[in-house]
Amino acid sequence: MKRWLYLLPLAAFVALAVYLWFGLGRDPNVLPSALIDRPAPHIELPPLAGRQPEKPLATEHLKTGEPLLVNFFASWCVPCRAEHPLITALAEEHGFQVHAINYKDKPKEAATWLRGLGDPYGRVGVDPEGRAGIEFGIYGVPETFVIDAEGHVRHRHPGPLTPDLVESTILPMLESLR
């Protein structure tokens, strides 16, 4: 009986190692979202002051008859700066609408950030308390959603977009939804 007690810690270690092996073997970028294939959450956000034109962002602006992206960003977010050229290319080179939600940011700093890096967004809504972020279930910024022509969420990507991701996932999805 005493010999089995000595093996108990080893068995617990092996069980923990197996559990962590399978748990850590998953892709961390694949995070579940309850919004997939459902209408985008209800939002009514004021426009970003200091940006021309100042246009608010509401749920009705996500039902455009064509697919679009909704990008959560902030001026204090370093990965947002890194993905910004890709967002700009999707809007300017590929012709897709991109709307943005400025998340927990100072509007003046966000407007300055957009003036400095370029402004590819059709509309920018301000979310100072993060309520829209809660409605969309974001983990942080940046986070990007593909919205279909009827305003349904079709894809969610947490973290910055990369060239590979845009080419392999985002562009094909947007093209198929056209």
Secondary structure, 3 states (H helix, E strand, C coil): CHHHHHHHHHHHHHHHHHHHHHHHCCCCCCCCCCCCCCECCCCEECECCCCCCCCCEEHHHHCCCCCEEEEEECCCCHHHHHHHHHHHHHHHCCCCEEEEEEECCCHHHHHHHHHHHCCCCCCEEEECCCHHHHHHCCCCCCEEEEECCCCEEEEEEECCCCHHHHHHHHHHHHHHHC
